[in-house]
């Protein structure tokens, strides 16, 4: 995962690392930044559908709004058998309002990531500046706790339904969602690594240090366009115009392949 202050080159490093990792195994490069920049860096047209960049490298610029709308539709469909029509109409109006909220967008992205992670040996995630990735972590933990609570309620509802001789899909949907989120949390905590990218200037270093204190995932600070040796940080020297797949190969990101 790549995060940090805007303009420090985290998307470029994400692309370069993905190209490097694709020589080791099947790799996915995904942008979670609403202002996607992968297309410009790779010099390739990308979109919300996964595209092949190299034989072992795929890339996608995730459209959180589109994913959220699809997710909300699935949830509402599962509620059709549970809620009266009058209540369902209200739920649909409410869903249309909340489907654009940051937490709804992130929850939908969690769902999509859970589908994608098992398909690849390596997944490189490019985030928007610092605030988004910190909200991503806090939302993930909040959703995990909330789904645990709903699953417990769903289990009680199942007992009532069993007694009444009926079966509803909502408890199963909640349990499936909870298991997906737990899988994502566990994967990030045990296999994930966050690169907090900075430049040799105070503000970006402050944000990188803030990211390192996230308490959720193992984090390393990377100084991009580095001109001095820093024993405590990973350093990437400056490379002129590192755009396009071939030029990205010139970026010495071997130290990130750990």
C-alpha positions as CSV (number, residue, x, y, z in Angstrom):
1,X,0.0,0.0,0.0
2,X,1.3,3.5,-0.9
3,X,0.3,6.6,1.0
4,X,1.7,10.0,1.9
5,X,1.4,13.7,1.1
6,X,0.1,14.7,-2.3
7,X,2.8,15.2,-5.0
8,X,5.6,13.1,-3.4
9,X,5.5,10.5,-6.2
10,X,3.7,7.6,-4.4
11,X,1.7,6.7,-7.5
12,X,4.9,6.5,-9.6
13,X,6.6,4.3,-7.0
14,X,3.5,2.1,-6.8
15,X,3.6,1.6,-10.6
16,X,7.3,0.9,-10.6
17,X,7.0,-1.6,-7.8
18,X,4.0,-3.4,-9.5
19,X,6.1,-3.7,-12.7
20,X,9.0,-5.2,-10.7
21,X,6.7,-7.6,-8.7
22,X,5.1,-8.8,-12.0
23,X,8.4,-10.6,-12.7
24,X,8.0,-12.6,-9.5
25,X,4.3,-13.5,-9.8
26,X,0.8,-12.5,-10.9
27,X,0.3,-8.8,-9.8
28,X,-2.5,-6.4,-9.5
29,X,-2.0,-2.6,-9.4
30,X,-5.1,-0.8,-8.2
31,X,-5.8,2.9,-7.6
32,X,-8.1,3.9,-4.8
33,X,-7.4,7.6,-5.4
34,X,-10.5,9.4,-6.8
35,X,-8.1,11.5,-8.8
36,X,-6.6,8.5,-10.6
37,X,-3.1,8.9,-12.1
38,X,-2.1,5.4,-13.1
39,X,-3.2,5.9,-16.7
40,X,-0.9,8.9,-17.1
41,X,2.1,7.3,-15.3
42,X,1.8,4.0,-17.3
43,X,0.9,5.9,-20.5
44,X,-1.9,3.4,-21.0
45,X,-5.7,3.9,-21.0
46,X,-7.1,2.4,-17.8
47,X,-10.6,2.4,-16.3
48,X,-12.8,0.7,-13.7
49,X,-12.4,-2.7,-15.4
50,X,-9.2,-4.6,-15.0
51,X,-6.7,-4.3,-17.9
52,X,-3.6,-6.3,-18.8
53,X,-0.5,-4.1,-18.7
54,X,2.1,-6.9,-19.1
55,X,1.6,-10.7,-19.2
56,X,1.8,-10.9,-15.4
57,X,0.5,-7.4,-14.5
58,X,-3.0,-6.1,-14.4
59,X,-4.2,-2.7,-13.4
60,X,-7.4,-1.0,-12.5
61,X,-8.6,2.5,-11.4
62,X,-11.4,1.5,-9.0
63,X,-14.5,3.6,-9.3
64,X,-15.7,3.6,-5.7
65,X,-19.1,5.3,-6.6
66,X,-19.9,2.6,-9.2
67,X,-18.9,-0.2,-6.8
68,X,-21.0,1.4,-4.0
69,X,-24.1,1.7,-6.2
70,X,-23.8,-2.0,-7.1
71,X,-23.2,-3.0,-3.5
72,X,-26.3,-1.0,-2.3
73,X,-28.5,-2.7,-5.0
74,X,-27.4,-6.1,-3.7
75,X,-28.2,-5.1,-0.1
76,X,-31.6,-3.7,-1.1
77,X,-32.4,-6.9,-3.0
78,X,-31.8,-9.0,0.1
79,X,-34.1,-6.7,2.0
80,X,-37.0,-7.1,-0.4
81,X,-38.1,-10.3,1.3
82,X,-37.7,-8.9,4.8
83,X,-39.2,-5.4,4.7
84,X,-42.8,-4.2,3.9
85,X,-43.1,-2.3,0.7
86,X,-43.7,1.0,2.4
87,X,-40.6,0.6,4.5
88,X,-38.6,-0.7,1.6
89,X,-39.3,2.5,-0.4
90,X,-38.0,4.5,2.5
91,X,-34.9,2.3,2.7
92,X,-34.2,2.9,-1.1
93,X,-34.4,6.6,-0.6
94,X,-32.1,6.4,2.4
95,X,-29.7,4.2,0.4
96,X,-29.5,6.7,-2.4
97,X,-28.4,9.3,0.0
98,X,-25.8,7.3,1.9
99,X,-24.3,5.5,-1.2
100,X,-22.1,8.6,-1.8
101,X,-20.9,8.9,1.8
102,X,-17.2,8.2,2.4
103,X,-17.9,5.2,4.7
104,X,-20.3,3.6,2.1
105,X,-17.7,4.1,-0.7
106,X,-15.0,2.6,1.4
107,X,-17.2,-0.3,2.5
108,X,-18.0,-1.1,-1.1
109,X,-14.2,-1.0,-1.9
110,X,-13.6,-3.4,1.0
111,X,-16.0,-5.8,-0.7
112,X,-14.2,-5.5,-4.1
113,X,-10.8,-5.9,-2.6
114,X,-11.9,-9.1,-0.9
115,X,-12.9,-10.5,-4.3
116,X,-9.6,-9.5,-5.9
117,X,-6.9,-10.3,-3.3
118,X,-7.2,-14.2,-3.6
119,X,-6.7,-13.9,-7.4
120,X,-3.1,-12.4,-7.2
121,X,0.2,-13.2,-5.6
122,X,0.9,-9.5,-5.2
123,X,-1.5,-6.5,-4.9
124,X,-0.2,-2.9,-5.0
125,X,-2.7,-0.3,-3.7
126,X,-2.2,3.4,-4.5
127,X,-4.1,5.7,-2.2
128,X,-5.1,9.4,-2.2
129,X,-3.1,11.7,0.2
130,X,-2.7,10.7,3.9
131,X,-6.3,11.4,5.1
132,X,-7.9,8.8,2.8
133,X,-5.7,5.9,4.0
134,X,-6.1,6.7,7.7
135,X,-9.9,6.9,7.1
136,X,-9.6,3.6,5.2
137,X,-8.1,1.9,8.3
138,X,-10.5,3.4,10.8
139,X,-13.5,2.6,8.6
140,X,-12.4,-1.0,8.1
141,X,-12.1,-1.6,11.9
142,X,-15.5,0.2,12.5
143,X,-17.2,-1.9,9.8
144,X,-15.7,-5.1,11.3
145,X,-17.2,-4.3,14.7
146,X,-20.5,-3.2,13.3
147,X,-20.9,-6.4,11.2
148,X,-20.1,-8.5,14.3
149,X,-22.9,-6.8,16.1
150,X,-25.4,-7.3,13.2
151,X,-24.4,-11.0,12.8
152,X,-25.3,-11.6,16.4
153,X,-28.7,-10.0,15.8
154,X,-29.0,-12.0,12.7
155,X,-28.4,-15.3,14.6
156,X,-31.2,-14.4,17.0
157,X,-33.5,-13.6,14.0
158,X,-32.6,-17.0,12.5
159,X,-33.8,-18.8,15.7
160,X,-37.2,-16.9,15.4
161,X,-37.5,-17.7,11.7
162,X,-36.7,-21.4,12.3
163,X,-39.4,-21.5,14.9
164,X,-41.8,-19.8,12.5
165,X,-40.8,-22.2,9.7
166,X,-39.3,-19.6,7.4
167,X,-35.9,-18.7,6.1
168,X,-34.5,-15.3,5.0
169,X,-31.3,-14.5,3.1
170,X,-30.3,-11.4,5.2
171,X,-28.6,-13.3,8.1
172,X,-26.5,-15.2,5.6
173,X,-25.6,-12.0,3.7
174,X,-24.5,-10.4,7.0
175,X,-22.4,-13.3,7.9
176,X,-20.8,-13.5,4.4
177,X,-20.0,-9.7,4.6
178,X,-18.5,-10.1,8.1
179,X,-16.3,-13.0,7.0
180,X,-15.1,-10.9,4.0
181,X,-14.2,-7.9,6.2
182,X,-12.4,-10.2,8.7
183,X,-10.4,-11.7,5.8
184,X,-9.4,-8.3,4.6
185,X,-8.4,-7.1,8.1
186,X,-6.4,-10.3,8.7
187,X,-4.7,-10.2,5.3
188,X,-3.6,-6.5,5.7
189,X,-2.4,-7.1,9.3
190,X,-0.4,-10.3,8.5
191,X,0.7,-9.8,4.9
192,X,0.3,-6.1,4.3
193,X,3.0,-3.4,4.2
194,X,2.4,0.3,3.9
195,X,5.0,2.6,2.3
196,X,4.6,6.1,3.7
197,X,6.2,8.1,0.9
198,X,7.9,11.5,1.5
199,X,10.4,13.9,0.1
200,X,13.3,15.5,1.9
201,X,11.2,18.4,3.3
202,X,9.4,18.9,6.7
203,X,5.7,18.7,5.7
204,X,5.8,15.4,3.8
205,X,8.1,13.9,6.5
206,X,5.6,14.9,9.1
207,X,2.8,13.1,7.2
208,X,4.9,10.1,6.7
209,X,5.6,9.9,10.4
210,X,1.9,10.3,11.1
211,X,1.2,7.3,8.8
212,X,3.8,5.2,10.5
213,X,1.9,5.6,13.8
214,X,-1.3,4.2,12.3
215,X,-1.2,1.1,14.6
216,X,-2.9,-1.0,12.0
217,X,-0.4,-2.2,9.5
218,X,3.4,-2.6,9.3
219,X,4.7,0.7,7.9
220,X,8.0,1.8,6.4
221,X,8.9,5.4,5.4
222,X,10.3,5.8,1.9
223,X,12.1,9.0,0.8
224,X,11.5,9.5,-2.9
225,X,14.0,11.5,-5.1
226,X,16.5,11.1,-2.2
227,X,19.8,13.0,-2.5
228,X,21.3,12.0,0.9
229,X,21.8,8.7,2.7
230,X,19.3,8.0,5.5
231,X,20.0,4.9,7.5
232,X,16.6,4.8,9.1
233,X,14.5,5.2,5.9
234,X,14.2,3.5,2.5
235,X,15.6,5.8,-0.2
236,X,14.8,6.0,-3.9
237,X,17.0,8.2,-6.0
238,X,15.6,10.6,-8.6
239,X,15.0,9.3,-12.1
240,X,14.1,11.8,-14.9
241,X,10.7,11.3,-16.6
242,X,9.9,7.8,-15.1
243,X,6.7,7.5,-17.2
244,X,5.6,4.6,-19.3
245,X,6.3,0.9,-18.5
246,X,9.8,0.8,-19.9
247,X,10.9,4.0,-18.1
248,X,9.4,2.8,-14.8
249,X,11.7,-0.2,-15.0
250,X,14.6,2.3,-14.5
251,X,13.4,3.2,-11.0
252,X,15.5,1.3,-8.5
253,X,12.7,-0.1,-6.3
254,X,14.4,-3.3,-5.4
255,X,14.6,-2.3,-1.7
256,X,10.8,-2.2,-1.7
257,X,10.5,-5.8,-2.9
258,X,10.7,-7.5,0.5
